[in-house]
Amino acid sequence: MIFPIGDENVQGGAKPIFSYAFIAINVLVFLFQVTLGQQGINQFLTTYGTIPLEIMNGEDYFTLMTSMFLHGGWMHIIGNMLFLWVFADNIEAVIGNIPFLLFYILGGLAASAAHIFFNTTSSIPSVGASGAISAVLGAYLVMFPASKIKVLVVYFFRSFTMPAIFFLGLWGVQQFISGFMSLGPATADTAGVAWWAHIGGFVFGVAFGFLFRNRAKGASSAVEKPEFV
């Protein structure tokens, strides 16, 4: 498995207030979840996760927001927060704090809309920040395609760098392939993941990124984030 562990940071610009605030909120909510016990966690996720069938019936619209801050397990939140930590701050630095806040929330809503569209009769709750983070990745791909991404190959515990357009481009292709595969009979590779939420968020982020692409070109790059190794 390959994980991003750092990138080239934009100098100056807005401080990543909301990028780090979202990480803190997600972690705090997850730590609260683990105190509930398994039965309590299941009930919590069912109550505050987005259930497509309920949304289609005009019920529980509030879950479109609350579901963005819930996670199903340790690997789920660790992976999501790692991607958010690496990629979100450059976007917030360029577009500003309040625009980033709105972008993140709208990206999460776009992701949920895509998931619901392809799963209108599902009664399974969808949870996680993945949709909003996918929007961040889409915007980053357009705004910082040449940025050097430091990635960790877990199997070898070695790191190397690659351009964002390559890393995020491959990530995007994987989401689309898995999304279309999920339209058929469920397999071990497609079950349990809201692929169309990832795709919906990613497409929203790409479209958003073009609005600020020229502004991002004027931002200078500097020191990389420290590695998690």
Sequence and secondary structure as in RCSB ss.txt:
>XXXX:A:sequence
MIFPIGDENVQGGAKPIFSYAFIAINVLVFLFQVTLGQQGINQFLTTYGTIPLEIMNGEDYFTLMTSMFLHGGWM
HIIGNMLFLWVFADNIEAVIGNIPFLLFYILGGLAASAAHIFFNTTSSIPSVGASGAISAVLGAYLVMFPASKIK
VLVVYFFRSFTMPAIFFLGLWGVQQFISGFMSLGPATADTAGVAWWAHIGGFVFGVAFGFLFRNRAKGASSAVEK
PEFV
>XXXX:A:secstr
 EEEEEEEEE SSS  HHHHHHHHHHHHHHHHHTTSHHHHHHHHHHHHSB HHHHHTT  TTHHHHGGG  SSHH
HHHHHHHHHHHHHHHHHHHH HHHHHHHHHHHHHHHHHHHHHH TT  S B  SHHHHHHHHHHHHHH TT EEE
EEETTTTEEEEEEHHHHHHHHHHHHHHHHHHTTSS  TTTTT  HHHHHHHHHHHHHHHHHTHHHHHTS EEEE 
    
